[in-house]
Amino acid sequence: MIELTKRQFVRLAGLSIADRIFPRWLRAEPAPRSQNKVIIVTFGGGVRNSETFAPEGVRNIPHLLALKPEGYFYRSCVNSGVLSHFNSTASIVTGNWQRVDDFGFQQPASPTLFELYRKQRSASALDAWAIATNKSFATMGSSSDTGFGDRFGGNVVLPKQLLLEAVEGAIRKGSEGGVANRDLVLEHLENVLNEGYEGVGWTIFKAGRELDRKVRATLLRGLVDYIHGPEAPTSGDELTFFITREVMREFAPRLLLVNFWDMDVAHWGSYSLYLQAITKTDRLCGMLWDEVQENPRYRGKTTVLILPELGRDGDVNTANGFLNHRSGDTSCRNVWLLALGAGVPKGETERTVQHVDIATTAAELLGAKCDGAGRALKELSL
Ligand SMILES: [Zn+2]
């Protein structure tokens, strides 16, 4: 097996998806109107106020609770669109309510933030990334708008999906690491799979559709190394975090979408696993913020926007509302937004804002423009 450091792996991942103009990222960035970097973090999978920032929920999110006084908190951020995963996050990254196939078979219908930023700012392909636990997000990086599309898209990495493929490969080549190695891989695989509600069946969606075969194979081997390393992640979201951190350290992109999703385990009906996933995502958000503070390429010039992509059903008529997110009630639609970092004042508001406001705001912070349905959040505007 070829030995790869994590950094080498991430570099290969980026190179494989990018437009192969590697030296460009080594050059000094052209002076943009703004030096701001933007990281959008979604509590994907859906989480209710009642398990997060409601008085009875804050015990599940100690890190975010501690960060809240440092940032600007929007108590009411509303998802007025389709209450499904792909469409919810696609609405966040396009600034328009999306109604496309929710299993990732269609791209968002209007330009994504990745495309708007890259096209308007002539930004490198290595400057915009989406890293997602949700396996159906492979098409999140670019839209079907003919004026934009893949040539301006963001790199999309689905670390969990790649890990699973790596494991499949490791098992197929059982002789390579010996039986002991294979057992270890399976043990890790079991841990990762237990975090996702859909169980097996991951092979429907293929990540990294633009990877060529050779680089892809290398990348998969790198992921196998990950699960044997000292920081071996035990969940899809942890793997997403580690890949995100490596991308930040290697490429320092100005635009990053991070999708955590393990809390959607709630569909299985286990309230305790749902709460555990929330607590883990809270911890990962804290670690991501620590990286922003410690990384000189991010410190002091990065705005972090954290929000649930949607809520979950309320407990009005049943105690099991947390299972799904299809009722369209307040518990499903009304979530929150926490802004941290560069240019963010301290404070909070009851003023209702919307998911589609995120792209408009982020575009402005990046020196670009998004003519979507949203309005730039005035508290964060330049
Ligand atoms: Zn779900």
Boltz pocket constraint, residues with backbone or C-beta under 6 A from the ligand:
constraints:
  - pocket:
      binder: B
      contacts: [[A, 45], [A, 46], [A, 85], [A, 264], [A, 267], [A, 323], [A, 325]]
      max_distance: 6.0
